[in-house]
Amino acid sequence: MLEGWACTYRDLENGQRQILSVLLPGDLVEPFGILPAFADHSIGAVTQVTLAQIPPHAIRATARVSPRIEQALWWDLLVAIAIEREHTVSLGRRTASERLGHLFCELHLRQQIVGLCDHSRCDLLLTQSELADLLGLSAVHVNRSLQDMRSRGLVSLRNRQLIIHDLTELRDFSFFDPNYLHADTARSSSSPEIQWSAQ
C-alpha cells in the first residue's frame, strides 16, 4: 500500500460484512503472495488507493537470495498475525468503548511508525459503518461509544482526523499495550530488515 486505506473482509450470506483488518500506507497486503486457491477473504478499498504490485514469484525469489528481506517479510507477517490476535481479544473481552479506544490507539501508532501523524492526531478514514463492521458492533453502538470517549475528554473527530487529547489515558482506558506492534523495535533497531518492514 503506497497511498490510501484498504481493508480485508468477509461477506456473509445474510448480507452482513465483517472487516478483518485495516491496511494503511506502508503495509504489505500479502507478504509472500497468497495462492489463489487459498484466498478466504476479499480486499477492498476504503479510500482511493495507490498500490505497488509485485509478482509473488519475484517476492519469493528475492527472499531466497536475501536473508534480510526474508526476515523482514516474516517480521511483517508475524506482526499482522499479532494484530489479528489482539482484534480477537477486543471482540471477546473489551467493551464497545474499549474496543474503539484500542483501535484508535493502534491506528495512531501504526501511522506514527511510518511518519504519517504527530503525537496528538492522525487520519481516521473509516466511516462509523465501517468501524461497526470492524468491531462487531452496530453503527448506533459505535456512535454511543464515540460520545462516551468524547465525554471523558479522551478524543474528538474533525475533518476525518482523530484528535487524541490524552494518549496515556486513552491507552489505559482501552487496555492498550503497544508491545504487540513491536513499535520500539521498528523505530530503534539498526537492523536494515526491520527498518524495511516497518516503512
PyMOL commands that set and color helices and strands:
alter all, ss='L'
color gray80, all
select helices_A, chain A and resi 36-38+56-65+67-93+96-113+128-135+139-151+167-173+178-181+183-188+192-198
alter helices_A, ss='H'
color red, helices_A
select strands_A, chain A and resi 6-11+17-23+42-45+121-123+155-158+161-164
alter strands_A, ss='S'
color yellow, strands_A
deselect
rebuild
show_as cartoon
